[in-house]
Amino acid sequence: MTMISKVIPYEGYRVLIELTNGHSIIIDFETKLDTLRFCMLENKDLFRRVYTDGFSLLWNKGKLRVSMSEIIEMLQFTQTLFKVG
């Protein structure tokens, strides 16, 4: 099972996700900031404190969680994501 090995926040509300299978993904959360679920990420200091437990992206002590399955679903259905490798 592929897991998240590392996350790096970038400017413009983007996150680089490095996976254990050697692939990387960049997710752009900027278009999601106007939603109830993601509006807390508008705080840039909070956004920069993204971390992972290997299975999800986490913010705010785990109060906001984006699971690996959600990331894969976003890759299939969202134009705000970019597969890097």
MDAnalysis code that builds the backbone (N, CA, C; Angstrom):
import MDAnalysis as mda
import numpy as np

u = mda.Universe.empty(255, n_residues=85, atom_resindex=np.repeat(np.arange(85), 3), trajectory=True)
u.add_TopologyAttr("name", ["N", "CA", "C"] * 85)
u.add_TopologyAttr("resid", np.arange(1, 86))
u.add_TopologyAttr("resname", ["MET", "THR", "MET", "ILE", "SER", "LYS", "VAL", "ILE", "PRO", "TYR", "GLU", "GLY", "TYR", "ARG", "VAL", "LEU", "ILE", "GLU", "LEU", "THR", "ASN", "GLY", "HIS", "SER", "ILE", "ILE", "ILE", "ASP", "PHE", "GLU", "THR", "LYS", "LEU", "ASP", "THR", "LEU", "ARG", "PHE", "CYS", "MET", "LEU", "GLU", "ASN", "LYS", "ASP", "LEU", "PHE", "ARG", "ARG", "VAL", "TYR", "THR", "ASP", "GLY", "PHE", "SER", "LEU", "LEU", "TRP", "ASN", "LYS", "GLY", "LYS", "LEU", "ARG", "VAL", "SER", "MET", "SER", "GLU", "ILE", "ILE", "GLU", "MET", "LEU", "GLN", "PHE", "THR", "GLN", "THR", "LEU", "PHE", "LYS", "VAL", "GLY"])
u.atoms.positions = np.array([
    [0.839, -1.184, 0.000],
    [0.000, 0.000, 0.000],
    [0.883, 1.246, 0.000],
    [0.614, 2.153, -0.907],
    [1.367, 3.399, -0.998],
    [0.969, 4.326, 0.140],
    [1.975, 4.919, 0.751],
    [1.734, 5.845, 1.852],
    [2.405, 7.175, 1.551],
    [2.061, 8.176, 2.319],
    [2.674, 9.493, 2.207],
    [3.948, 9.487, 3.042],
    [5.069, 9.802, 2.410],
    [6.333, 9.814, 3.156],
    [6.721, 11.218, 3.615],
    [6.262, 12.253, 2.866],
    [6.673, 13.616, 3.188],
    [5.694, 14.601, 2.577],
    [5.454, 15.722, 3.267],
    [4.654, 16.807, 2.704],
    [5.423, 18.111, 2.869],
    [5.356, 18.930, 1.840],
    [6.046, 20.220, 1.855],
    [5.055, 21.283, 1.385],
    [4.763, 22.273, 2.232],
    [3.868, 23.358, 1.798],
    [4.611, 24.328, 0.890],
    [3.921, 24.796, -0.143],
    [4.462, 25.783, -1.066],
    [3.597, 27.028, -1.028],
    [4.134, 28.107, -1.595],
    [3.358, 29.336, -1.750],
    [2.140, 29.061, -2.626],
    [1.140, 29.907, -2.507],
    [-0.052, 29.760, -3.339],
    [-0.941, 28.612, -2.889],
    [-0.823, 28.220, -1.632],
    [-1.658, 27.163, -1.055],
    [-1.514, 25.830, -1.778],
    [-0.290, 25.515, -2.138],
    [0.003, 24.221, -2.759],
    [0.790, 23.353, -1.781],
    [0.591, 22.048, -1.902],
    [1.308, 21.094, -1.060],
    [1.923, 20.029, -1.956],
    [3.216, 19.802, -1.777],
    [3.891, 18.706, -2.451],
    [3.771, 17.481, -1.556],
    [3.278, 16.388, -2.131],
    [3.135, 15.132, -1.407],
    [4.083, 14.126, -2.029],
    [5.028, 13.635, -1.242],
    [5.935, 12.586, -1.711],
    [5.414, 11.252, -1.184],
    [5.336, 10.268, -2.074],
    [4.786, 8.963, -1.729],
    [5.885, 7.920, -1.591],
    [5.584, 6.855, -0.875],
    [6.575, 5.798, -0.649],
    [6.910, 5.023, -1.913],
    [6.070, 5.139, -2.957],
    [6.354, 4.437, -4.211],
    [7.242, 5.267, -5.151],
    [7.719, 6.428, -4.660],
    [8.610, 7.266, -5.458],
    [7.915, 8.351, -6.253],
    [6.602, 8.355, -6.306],
    [5.849, 9.380, -7.022],
    [5.619, 10.584, -6.127],
    [5.342, 11.726, -6.764],
    [5.025, 12.961, -6.050],
    [3.800, 13.601, -6.682],
    [3.048, 14.322, -5.876],
    [1.829, 14.993, -6.328],
    [1.847, 16.396, -5.746],
    [1.398, 17.384, -6.508],
    [1.182, 18.730, -5.975],
    [-0.316, 18.985, -5.978],
    [-0.843, 19.351, -4.819],
    [-2.258, 19.678, -4.693],
    [-2.371, 21.175, -4.468],
    [-3.265, 21.809, -5.192],
    [-3.541, 23.236, -5.055],
    [-4.841, 23.387, -4.258],
    [-4.736, 23.895, -3.046],
    [-5.900, 24.070, -2.183],
    [-6.528, 25.455, -2.301],
    [-5.949, 26.340, -3.102],
    [-6.441, 27.726, -3.166],
    [-7.913, 27.799, -3.557],
    [-8.338, 26.983, -4.491],
    [-9.742, 27.035, -4.920],
    [-10.686, 26.441, -3.879],
    [-10.147, 25.781, -2.882],
    [-10.971, 25.164, -1.844],
    [-11.119, 26.046, -0.609],
    [-10.395, 27.162, -0.547],
    [-10.401, 28.004, 0.644],
    [-11.753, 28.623, 0.940],
    [-12.612, 28.726, -0.066],
    [-13.933, 29.324, 0.169],
    [-14.973, 28.292, 0.606],
    [-14.528, 27.066, 0.906],
    [-15.440, 26.041, 1.398],
    [-15.346, 25.977, 2.921],
    [-16.407, 25.541, 3.543],
    [-16.442, 25.448, 5.003],
    [-15.342, 24.530, 5.526],
    [-15.132, 23.436, 4.847],
    [-14.149, 22.465, 5.306],
    [-12.721, 23.014, 5.309],
    [-12.353, 23.770, 4.278],
    [-10.964, 24.195, 4.106],
    [-10.705, 25.660, 4.432],
    [-11.709, 26.412, 4.856],
    [-11.535, 27.857, 5.063],
    [-10.473, 28.182, 6.111],
    [-10.238, 27.288, 7.080],
    [-9.218, 27.560, 8.099],
    [-7.817, 27.638, 7.497],
    [-7.630, 27.047, 6.314],
    [-6.308, 27.058, 5.684],
    [-5.956, 28.409, 5.081],
    [-6.917, 29.329, 5.065],
    [-6.636, 30.676, 4.602],
    [-5.567, 31.337, 5.489],
    [-5.482, 30.895, 6.729],
    [-4.431, 31.331, 7.632],
    [-3.128, 30.681, 7.153],
    [-2.248, 31.492, 6.577],
    [-1.028, 30.952, 5.966],
    [-0.120, 30.245, 6.963],
    [-0.071, 30.727, 8.195],
    [0.756, 30.054, 9.202],
    [0.227, 28.652, 9.479],
    [-1.077, 28.513, 9.571],
    [-1.680, 27.197, 9.776],
    [-1.439, 26.313, 8.553],
    [-1.637, 26.870, 7.357],
    [-1.434, 26.102, 6.131],
    [-0.018, 25.519, 6.077],
    [0.974, 26.318, 6.450],
    [2.382, 25.888, 6.393],
    [2.703, 24.773, 7.389],
    [1.841, 24.553, 8.367],
    [2.098, 23.521, 9.374],
    [1.463, 22.184, 9.005],
    [1.291, 21.939, 7.723],
    [0.772, 20.648, 7.266],
    [1.755, 19.550, 7.655],
    [1.216, 18.401, 8.026],
    [2.044, 17.239, 8.351],
    [1.299, 15.976, 7.944],
    [1.942, 14.849, 8.086],
    [1.320, 13.590, 7.695],
    [1.534, 12.526, 8.760],
    [0.605, 11.599, 8.798],
    [0.757, 10.398, 9.623],
    [1.039, 9.192, 8.725],
    [1.291, 9.477, 7.441],
    [1.533, 8.419, 6.460],
    [0.297, 8.062, 5.663],
    [-0.866, 8.349, 6.221],
    [-2.137, 8.012, 5.580],
    [-2.926, 9.231, 5.127],
    [-2.635, 10.393, 5.715],
    [-3.424, 11.605, 5.458],
    [-2.543, 12.845, 5.536],
    [-3.048, 13.950, 4.955],
    [-2.515, 15.277, 5.225],
    [-3.274, 15.781, 6.438],
    [-2.572, 16.419, 7.367],
    [-3.204, 16.866, 8.600],
    [-2.836, 18.308, 8.899],
    [-3.796, 19.034, 9.437],
    [-3.593, 20.391, 9.914],
    [-4.293, 20.542, 11.261],
    [-3.855, 21.526, 12.014],
    [-4.549, 21.921, 13.236],
    [-4.763, 20.735, 14.186],
    [-3.682, 20.055, 14.511],
    [-3.697, 18.907, 15.431],
    [-4.661, 17.809, 14.977],
    [-4.777, 17.655, 13.660],
    [-5.616, 16.593, 13.102],
    [-7.082, 16.948, 12.951],
    [-7.445, 18.188, 13.259],
    [-8.850, 18.601, 13.108],
    [-9.256, 18.653, 11.642],
    [-8.296, 18.926, 10.776],
    [-8.536, 18.864, 9.330],
    [-7.666, 17.746, 8.778],
    [-8.311, 16.787, 8.144],
    [-7.630, 15.595, 7.633],
    [-8.073, 15.370, 6.184],
    [-7.095, 15.141, 5.301],
    [-7.369, 14.760, 3.918],
    [-6.683, 13.420, 3.711],
    [-7.482, 12.378, 3.587],
    [-6.945, 11.022, 3.512],
    [-6.329, 10.730, 2.150],
    [-5.516, 9.695, 2.107],
    [-4.884, 9.266, 0.859],
    [-5.954, 8.914, -0.166],
    [-7.037, 8.286, 0.254],
    [-8.103, 7.944, -0.694],
    [-8.756, 9.205, -1.254],
    [-8.889, 10.265, -0.443],
    [-9.423, 11.536, -0.951],
    [-8.463, 12.166, -1.950],
    [-7.172, 12.065, -1.675],
    [-6.173, 12.622, -2.587],
    [-6.264, 11.918, -3.940],
    [-6.382, 10.596, -3.929],
    [-6.502, 9.830, -5.169],
    [-7.787, 10.223, -5.896],
    [-8.871, 10.387, -5.153],
    [-10.137, 10.806, -5.760],
    [-10.000, 12.194, -6.381],
    [-9.321, 13.094, -5.694],
    [-9.094, 14.439, -6.231],
    [-8.290, 14.383, -7.522],
    [-7.307, 13.494, -7.580],
    [-6.504, 13.355, -8.795],
    [-7.364, 12.966, -9.985],
    [-8.390, 12.179, -9.743],
    [-9.250, 11.706, -10.818],
    [-10.275, 12.737, -11.260],
    [-10.713, 13.607, -10.339],
    [-11.863, 14.462, -10.634],
    [-11.624, 15.957, -10.515],
    [-10.430, 16.397, -10.154],
    [-10.205, 17.809, -9.937],
    [-9.109, 18.335, -10.838],
    [-9.333, 19.516, -11.394],
    [-8.330, 20.118, -12.265],
    [-7.326, 20.953, -11.481],
    [-7.471, 21.040, -10.156],
    [-6.557, 21.851, -9.362],
    [-5.395, 21.023, -8.820],
    [-5.224, 19.815, -9.306],
    [-4.129, 18.962, -8.868],
    [-3.198, 18.677, -10.040],
    [-1.950, 18.476, -9.714],
    [-0.971, 18.210, -10.755],
    [-0.129, 17.021, -10.334],
    [-0.124, 15.987, -11.123],
    [0.725, 14.835, -10.840],
    [2.131, 15.152, -11.316],
    [3.103, 14.997, -10.436],
    [4.476, 15.375, -10.757],
    [5.260, 14.192, -11.295],
    [5.196, 13.065, -10.652],
    [6.035, 11.982, -11.120],
    [5.502, 10.624, -10.811],
])
